[in-house]
Amino acid sequence: MIPTQTLQRFIHSKQRQHSASTGELTDLLTAISLGVKMISRLVSTAGLKGLYGYSGVTNVQGEAQQILDQEADEILVQLLGSSGHFGSLVSEERDTVISSDQEAQLGLGRKYVVAFDPLDGSSNLGSNIPVGTIFCIFEKPNHGRKASNQDFLQSGKNIVAAGYAVYGAKTSFIYSSGDGVHGFIFDPSLGEFLLTEPELRMPERGSLYSVNEGNYHRWDKRMQRFVDTLKLTDKQAGTPYSSRYVGSLVADFDRNLKKGGVFLYPADNKNEQGKLRLLYECMPLAFIAEQAGGRAIDGQRNILDIVPQNIHERSPLIIGSKYEVDWYQSFKAD
Ligand code: P6P
């Protein structure tokens, strides 16, 4: 059966299910999907245009910014700006919140705010490892007030929509607006994303674990004990698990979503708060995981229960099938 439902038609069908819908969320998701198409083209042709390498800028994370990080960020900021439907944006690549001009000029409070990582895993670009874009959308607590950092410091339970794109052998787009997770594949010959995986569910349990074992001696004993347990030969426990680690969050998570198992990026004595960013990496993927029947915690708390204290806050992340996340949580902290 050939896929016939485009992302555009699918988003509109979801909008029609909500009589009070203003169409603003549809416009935002449309702008993001167009941005993903442009970033997909950018990533696939970058090597031919000599666009690999560093921009010479160090971003707010203290990381050397890749040229493509900057380009992908610019694409999303411009497209979201032209949609006219966001109050403010947070990007991994920018120190501060970006307010929409229209809101500033008209003094109107826009309904939504958007946080995104424009190009996650970009350090892998030169070696053709999949990279991606991650986003989440919140409703502004107070539409009438000009947007600010405060608009993003809310629980992940308030996420209105979230998703990610993977730029790999194919460009895929996975998103949820709170009623299930839906997967699309980009068909360059049509210029459209086509629905291929409606109502995606994460397997209850998997047989894969995904973690950077090079950090093993930096972990706490709890994480060491858990990973050691996954490696034991114990038929009754269903171990050993197989190890899979790409080093690109969207690629590792996408495999996790489809095949089950667990991805772990714990805090360690080098990254005491964890390495991944709470607002635009952990929370969007936690939203997707929970919508698909999985779980995501920071070691103790559900990721979606955490209220960020700042827009670039980092967090430990244990995410995946409910069975494995529960199993990790059953290991007592030191
Ligand atoms: P490490 C990529 O730089 C990234 O932010 C995520 O995409 C990925 O999961 C993680 O870092 C990999 O980190 O320390 O294992 O190289």
Residues whose N, C-alpha, C, O or C-beta is under 5 A from the ligand:
A	BS01	P6P	D120 G121 S123 N212 G247 S248 L249
